[in-house]
Amino acid sequence: MHVHELICFGAHPGDGNPALVIEDDGMAPAARQAFAAARNTTCVFLSRDREVDYFYPHMRSPLCLHATLAVAAVLLEREQDAQAITVRTAMKGQALELSREDGRYFVKLAPQTVPQAAIGGDGIAALLNAPGLVLASRPRVASVGSPKLLVEVEDADTLYGLAPDLAGIAAWGKANGVNGLYVYCRLEEGVYEGRNFNHLDAALEDSATGVAAGALAAALGHGLVLRQGRATGRDCLIQARVEDGAILVGGAAEG
């Protein structure tokens, strides 16, 4: 077994969201889950036929883009002449094209059609423990492989003042086939800041949520820069763009 330790989507060298890429593990899913729990880190298991299997410390996941960025760094560093490499997810068989541009890594995905959730502003305010919350735009569900309810608030002070009902969000998400709430605000034209709420433990809040950046680009219909990680002390920056109907999500990855 070979384990690579990387940090991904860092806004500066040394910053980012950690991930482990594990090759030649030979483990069953239950053992992989135990490994991720013991390491308390997002893990992606990479097979020789380029299947990727994602495990958070508490659950298996169909897709994790910061871990996929780590896979891109491992494979494209090894295969310097490759223009692009395709991997396939273990749970849903989703094809992901990996590429490198000017020292950053990108994952190409197709936006997915997903049903809109039946929840209004008052329901969202209740899930976020924020009575009277004023939303800056209409909430919507979007997905590039992991559906997110995208919720825009007015400013960063509102964003970082949230202390949501995490158990309520988890229960609502399970009932509606949505992987949590991604709450964001606009900083300036094309630049946004966000937080992802889909864990039961506030200490497990994501520092970077690539699937949310992809979902937001798909929902807005244009490229963007997404900042994240202030709440966790890890400064992350995610780039997303729309090209010929596909969504590319990328950023830095370093070992």
VMD Tcl script that draws the C-alpha trace (Angstrom):
set ca {
  {0.00 0.00 0.00}
  {1.27 3.44 -0.93}
  {-0.14 6.56 0.75}
  {0.29 10.07 -0.68}
  {-0.44 13.06 1.58}
  {-1.57 16.25 -0.18}
  {-3.30 19.53 0.54}
  {-5.65 20.89 -2.09}
  {-7.29 24.16 -3.14}
  {-4.87 26.20 -1.02}
  {-5.00 29.94 -1.63}
  {-1.30 30.11 -0.68}
  {1.49 27.52 -0.43}
  {0.97 25.49 2.73}
  {-2.76 26.22 2.89}
  {-5.51 23.89 1.71}
  {-7.76 20.97 2.51}
  {-5.89 17.72 3.30}
  {-6.49 14.45 1.50}
  {-4.82 11.05 1.35}
  {-4.49 9.15 -1.92}
  {-4.06 5.42 -1.26}
  {-2.85 3.05 -3.97}
  {-2.61 -0.77 -3.96}
  {-4.60 -1.11 -0.74}
  {-6.52 -4.34 -1.45}
  {-9.08 -3.45 1.22}
  {-12.82 -4.00 1.30}
  {-15.08 -0.93 1.77}
  {-15.48 -1.51 5.51}
  {-11.72 -1.60 5.98}
  {-11.34 1.54 3.87}
  {-13.89 3.28 6.09}
  {-12.01 2.21 9.21}
  {-8.75 3.50 7.67}
  {-10.28 6.92 6.95}
  {-11.75 7.09 10.46}
  {-8.41 6.18 12.04}
  {-6.60 8.83 10.00}
  {-9.43 11.35 10.56}
  {-8.82 12.62 7.02}
  {-10.60 12.45 3.69}
  {-9.22 9.43 1.83}
  {-9.49 8.43 -1.82}
  {-8.54 4.90 -2.82}
  {-7.10 4.72 -6.34}
  {-7.12 1.35 -8.12}
  {-4.85 0.30 -10.95}
  {-7.72 0.63 -13.41}
  {-8.20 4.23 -12.22}
  {-11.33 3.78 -10.17}
  {-11.56 6.27 -7.29}
  {-13.41 5.48 -4.06}
  {-13.94 8.30 -1.55}
  {-14.22 8.00 2.22}
  {-14.67 10.76 4.78}
  {-13.89 9.76 8.39}
  {-17.62 9.16 9.01}
  {-18.98 7.98 5.64}
  {-18.35 6.84 2.09}
  {-19.05 9.49 -0.56}
  {-19.95 9.29 -4.26}
  {-17.70 12.25 -5.10}
  {-15.15 14.53 -3.44}
  {-13.40 17.07 -5.65}
  {-10.59 18.11 -3.33}
  {-9.63 14.43 -3.10}
  {-9.95 14.15 -6.89}
  {-7.58 17.10 -7.22}
  {-5.12 15.11 -5.10}
  {-5.50 12.15 -7.50}
  {-4.86 14.50 -10.43}
  {-1.63 15.70 -8.83}
  {-0.42 12.13 -8.23}
  {-1.24 10.82 -11.70}
  {-0.23 13.84 -13.77}
  {3.04 14.23 -11.90}
  {3.76 10.60 -12.72}
  {2.66 10.88 -16.37}
  {4.22 14.19 -17.38}
  {3.39 13.83 -21.07}
  {-0.33 13.21 -20.55}
  {-2.63 16.05 -21.60}
  {-5.53 14.60 -19.62}
  {-6.35 11.47 -17.62}
  {-9.80 10.02 -16.98}
  {-10.79 8.30 -13.75}
  {-14.14 6.79 -12.78}
  {-15.92 6.96 -9.44}
  {-16.58 3.72 -7.58}
  {-20.10 4.42 -6.34}
  {-21.73 5.89 -9.46}
  {-19.31 5.23 -12.29}
  {-19.02 8.95 -13.05}
  {-16.23 9.79 -15.50}
  {-13.91 12.60 -14.38}
  {-11.34 14.10 -16.72}
  {-8.23 15.41 -14.97}
  {-5.90 18.01 -16.45}
  {-3.17 20.47 -15.47}
  {-2.86 24.13 -16.44}
  {-0.10 26.48 -15.29}
  {0.63 24.46 -12.17}
  {-3.02 24.02 -11.16}
  {-5.15 20.92 -11.53}
  {-8.68 20.73 -12.93}
  {-11.50 18.22 -12.89}
  {-13.98 18.27 -15.77}
  {-17.55 17.24 -14.98}
  {-20.98 17.33 -16.55}
  {-23.72 19.27 -14.75}
  {-26.59 17.07 -13.67}
  {-30.32 17.63 -13.79}
  {-31.72 17.37 -10.27}
  {-35.16 18.05 -8.78}
  {-35.67 21.27 -6.89}
  {-36.36 20.89 -3.19}
  {-39.64 22.10 -1.75}
  {-38.31 24.50 0.87}
  {-38.83 28.23 1.28}
  {-37.00 31.01 3.03}
  {-38.55 30.30 6.44}
  {-37.58 26.64 6.23}
  {-34.01 27.53 5.30}
  {-33.84 30.07 8.12}
  {-34.97 27.36 10.56}
  {-32.28 24.95 9.33}
  {-29.68 27.68 9.70}
  {-30.93 28.73 13.16}
  {-31.31 32.25 11.80}
  {-34.85 33.61 12.37}
  {-35.64 36.48 10.02}
  {-32.77 35.62 7.69}
  {-32.98 37.61 4.46}
  {-31.78 35.69 1.40}
  {-30.05 37.52 -1.43}
  {-31.45 35.31 -4.21}
  {-33.74 32.36 -4.78}
  {-32.27 29.14 -3.32}
  {-31.77 26.29 -5.79}
  {-30.44 22.76 -5.93}
  {-27.63 22.12 -8.41}
  {-25.18 19.29 -8.91}
  {-22.06 18.15 -10.70}
  {-22.23 14.80 -8.91}
  {-23.30 15.66 -5.35}
  {-26.49 17.79 -5.09}
  {-26.23 20.94 -2.97}
  {-28.90 23.40 -1.91}
  {-27.27 26.73 -2.77}
  {-28.29 29.53 -0.41}
  {-27.08 33.09 -1.01}
  {-26.92 35.49 1.95}
  {-26.27 39.19 1.85}
  {-22.71 39.44 3.14}
  {-19.78 37.73 4.84}
  {-20.84 38.89 8.31}
  {-24.11 37.01 7.87}
  {-22.26 33.99 6.48}
  {-19.88 33.71 9.43}
  {-22.55 34.50 12.00}
  {-24.40 31.27 11.21}
  {-24.60 28.43 13.74}
  {-26.88 26.01 11.88}
  {-28.92 23.05 13.05}
  {-26.60 20.39 11.64}
  {-28.79 17.47 12.66}
  {-31.78 19.16 11.04}
  {-29.82 19.79 7.84}
  {-28.69 16.16 7.72}
  {-32.24 14.89 8.21}
  {-33.65 17.29 5.62}
  {-30.92 16.38 3.14}
  {-31.54 12.65 3.57}
  {-35.26 13.13 3.02}
  {-34.72 15.25 -0.11}
  {-31.71 13.59 -1.72}
  {-29.53 16.67 -1.17}
  {-26.02 16.62 0.27}
  {-26.31 19.55 2.63}
  {-26.59 23.33 2.33}
  {-23.91 25.45 0.73}
  {-24.32 29.01 1.96}
  {-22.45 31.74 0.11}
  {-22.24 35.47 -0.51}
  {-20.89 37.58 -3.34}
  {-17.73 39.56 -2.55}
  {-17.34 41.24 -5.93}
  {-18.13 40.48 -9.54}
  {-17.29 36.82 -10.15}
  {-15.85 36.27 -6.64}
  {-17.80 34.49 -3.90}
  {-17.22 33.13 -0.40}
  {-18.98 30.13 1.07}
  {-19.43 27.56 3.80}
  {-20.63 23.97 3.46}
  {-22.99 22.46 6.05}
  {-23.41 18.70 5.69}
  {-21.60 17.17 8.67}
  {-23.17 16.42 12.04}
  {-20.07 17.68 13.85}
  {-19.27 21.39 13.43}
  {-15.58 20.55 13.84}
  {-15.74 18.66 10.51}
  {-16.79 21.68 8.45}
  {-15.18 21.62 5.00}
  {-12.31 23.95 4.23}
  {-13.00 23.62 0.51}
  {-16.01 22.12 -1.25}
  {-15.23 21.65 -4.92}
  {-18.60 20.06 -5.73}
  {-20.29 23.19 -4.40}
  {-18.11 25.43 -6.57}
  {-19.06 23.32 -9.58}
  {-22.73 23.35 -8.65}
  {-22.65 27.13 -8.19}
  {-20.99 27.67 -11.58}
  {-23.61 25.40 -13.17}
  {-26.46 27.24 -11.46}
  {-25.16 30.72 -12.33}
  {-24.07 29.74 -15.82}
  {-20.64 31.36 -15.63}
  {-17.18 30.91 -14.20}
  {-16.25 32.08 -10.73}
  {-13.68 32.19 -7.97}
  {-14.85 30.76 -4.65}
  {-13.12 31.44 -1.35}
  {-13.62 29.13 1.60}
  {-11.93 28.01 4.80}
  {-11.97 31.08 7.05}
  {-14.10 29.19 9.57}
  {-11.58 26.32 9.72}
  {-8.36 28.34 9.60}
  {-7.41 27.05 6.14}
  {-7.47 29.64 3.37}
  {-8.78 27.93 0.24}
  {-9.49 29.18 -3.26}
  {-11.44 27.25 -5.89}
  {-11.74 28.17 -9.54}
  {-14.66 27.04 -11.67}
  {-15.52 27.74 -15.27}
  {-18.08 26.71 -17.86}
  {-16.82 25.34 -21.19}
  {-19.07 23.92 -23.91}
  {-21.64 22.84 -21.37}
  {-19.09 21.19 -19.05}
  {-17.90 22.46 -15.67}
  {-14.19 22.59 -14.80}
  {-13.28 22.90 -11.12}
  {-9.67 23.39 -10.11}
  {-6.97 24.84 -7.95}
  {-3.66 24.08 -6.31}
  {-2.56 20.68 -5.02}
  {0.75 20.04 -3.28}
  {2.36 17.16 -1.47}
}
mol new
graphics top color blue
foreach p $ca { graphics top sphere $p radius 0.5 }
foreach p [lrange $ca 0 end-1] q [lrange $ca 1 end] { graphics top cylinder $p $q radius 0.2 }
display resetview
